[in-house]
Amino acid sequence: MPPGTVIWGFWPTSTVPTDLRLKATEPKGHWIEISGRRQKLMNTYNRYIEQSQPPISLSSPRFAEHELERMAWNALFRGVWEGAYLLNQHVFSPNPQSHPPIHPLGADVSWTNADADLSSAILITLSASSKTARSFAYHLSQRPNLSGPLGLLQVTSSPEPISKAAENLQSSFQTRTISYSEVPESLNWMAGRTASKIIIVDFGARDNTLDQLLESIKNHSTLEEFNVVVVQVGNQQKASPTALIMSLPITVAYIYAAGLYGRRATGNERGNDQARQSSV
């Protein structure tokens, strides 16, 4: 990497100098931080990307006003936008032939075309008014016809503006936006879709919301037969009770905002290991 190259990545919240040990990876212009002390961090924190701008002078580093403005907007929105893009384009790939599905952990773990398929699923987003959830809703609306979910249920404390935003997106699939108190009333709506699984993407909902939703699905005569996939996006520690997880045909996956990282419990693990995540 030429001296003065500008790179994009996550930086410690500090003004002190930071040494990076970078190793080139694919695609070209991408680098991985390989320092031992950083290997327990989420994958996204160790990835750096060269920017398409001339190297800066190390003796007198300066940026033009328009460059500073562009970098400020990138710092504010890129991580949020990228997290939702990865979810839509790679975890739930609309075209497995050109974009083979990637496990939510971003690791070499099995995540099949069936796992990534939304066309037979009811998709529920909790905390649907969060920035990453709004980005995810936009990306979903851009999917090719028949590759989206059978229905999208957005759960939020601000249903009116989110419902209006959904109308403006004009998605090819049916979208319903509700408040948290309306979740029980929406169970029959979900049961009325010709679905075989429910995918819940939790973008940081209020405490116990996920557990209450899982309990409601478990106690519904139709929905209890559905396979349930839970994806949590964010860095708030959460854990669903082991007994509840064991009582549902459930896959639990954890993703952190702006990157693919976490813990997945499936199969026999459900009885042996309470699904959990640890924040870094």
Residue pairs with C-beta under 8 A, 6 or more apart in sequence:
1 7
1 22
1 31
1 50
2 55
3 55
3 58
4 55
4 56
4 57
4 58
4 61
5 50
5 51
5 55
6 50
6 51
6 53
6 55
6 56
7 31
7 48
7 49
7 50
7 51
8 48
8 49
8 50
8 51
8 74
8 78
9 33
9 45
9 47
9 48
9 49
10 44
10 45
10 79
11 18
12 18
19 35
20 33
20 35
20 48
21 33
21 34
21 35
22 31
22 32
22 33
22 34
22 48
23 31
23 32
23 34
24 30
24 31
25 31
25 32
29 49
29 50
30 47
30 48
30 49
30 50
31 47
31 48
31 49
31 50
32 46
32 47
32 48
33 45
33 46
33 47
33 48
34 46
38 45
38 46
39 46
40 280
41 280
42 256
42 259
42 261
42 280
43 106
43 107
43 259
43 260
43 261
44 79
44 106
44 256
44 258
44 259
44 260
44 261
45 259
45 280
47 259
53 67
56 62
56 63
63 71
79 257
79 258
80 131
80 132
80 135
80 257
80 258
81 135
82 258
82 259
83 132
83 135
83 233
83 255
83 256
83 257
83 258
83 259
84 132
84 133
84 135
84 136
84 138
84 139
85 135
85 139
86 102
86 259
86 260
87 136
87 139
87 201
87 231
87 233
87 255
88 94
88 136
88 139
88 140
88 143
89 99
89 139
90 99
90 101
90 102
90 260
91 101
91 102
91 103
91 104
91 111
91 116
91 231
91 255
91 260
92 101
92 116
92 117
92 118
92 199
93 99
93 100
93 101
93 102
93 113
93 116
94 118
94 143
94 144
94 147
94 148
95 144
95 147
96 113
96 116
101 111
101 112
101 113
101 115
101 116
102 111
102 260
103 109
103 110
103 111
103 253
103 260
103 264
104 111
104 231
104 253
104 254
104 255
104 260
104 262
104 264
105 253
105 260
105 261
105 262
105 263
105 264
106 259
106 260
106 261
109 264
115 229
115 251
118 143
118 147
118 148
118 149
118 199
119 146
119 147
119 148
119 149
119 150
120 150
120 195
120 196
120 197
121 149
121 150
121 195
121 196
121 197
121 198
121 199
121 229
122 149
122 150
122 151
122 153
122 190
122 193
122 195
122 197
122 198
122 199
122 226
123 140
123 149
123 151
123 152
123 153
123 199
123 201
124 152
124 153
124 154
124 155
124 190
124 198
124 199
124 200
124 201
124 213
125 133
125 136
125 137
125 152
125 153
125 154
125 155
125 201
125 203
126 155
126 200
126 201
126 202
126 203
126 204
126 205
126 209
126 210
126 213
127 133
127 155
127 156
127 202
127 203
127 204
127 205
127 206
128 134
128 137
128 154
128 155
128 156
128 162
128 177
128 203
129 156
129 157
129 158
129 161
129 162
130 203
130 204
132 203
132 233
132 234
132 257
132 258
133 154
133 201
133 203
133 233
134 165
136 201
136 203
137 152
137 154
137 165
137 166
137 169
138 169
140 148
140 149
140 152
140 171
140 173
141 169
141 170
141 171
141 172
143 172
145 172
146 172
148 171
148 172
148 173
149 173
149 199
150 173
150 174
150 193
150 194
150 195
151 173
151 174
151 175
151 176
151 189
151 190
151 193
151 195
152 166
152 171
152 173
152 174
152 175
152 176
153 175
153 176
153 177
153 178
153 186
153 189
153 190
154 162
154 163
154 166
154 175
154 176
154 177
154 178
155 178
155 179
155 180
155 183
155 205
155 209
156 162
156 177
156 178
156 179
156 180
157 179
157 180
157 206
159 177
159 178
159 179
159 182
162 177
163 177
166 175
166 177
169 175
176 186
176 189
178 185
178 186
180 205
180 206
180 209
183 209
183 212
183 213
183 216
184 216
187 216
187 217
187 220
187 223
190 198
190 223
191 220
191 222
191 223
195 226
196 226
196 227
197 226
197 227
197 228
197 229
198 217
198 223
198 226
198 227
198 228
198 229
199 228
199 229
199 231
200 210
200 213
200 214
200 228
200 229
200 230
200 231
201 231
201 232
201 233
202 209
202 210
202 230
202 231
202 232
202 233
202 234
202 238
203 233
203 234
203 257
204 233
204 234
204 236
210 230
210 232
210 238
210 240
211 240
211 241
211 244
214 228
214 230
214 240
214 244
214 248
214 250
215 244
216 223
217 223
217 224
217 226
217 228
217 248
218 224
218 244
218 247
218 248
224 248
225 249
226 249
227 249
227 250
227 251
228 248
228 249
228 250
228 251
229 250
229 251
229 252
229 253
230 240
230 250
230 251
230 252
230 253
230 275
231 253
231 254
231 255
232 238
232 253
232 254
232 255
232 262
232 277
233 255
233 256
233 257
234 256
234 257
235 256
235 257
235 279
236 279
237 277
237 278
237 279
238 277
239 274
239 275
239 276
239 277
240 252
240 274
240 275
241 274
242 274
245 252
245 265
245 270
245 274
245 275
246 270
246 271
250 270
251 264
251 265
251 266
252 263
252 264
252 265
252 266
252 275
253 262
253 263
253 264
254 261
254 262
254 263
254 264
254 275
254 277
255 261
255 262
256 262
262 277
263 275
263 276
263 277
265 273
265 274
265 275
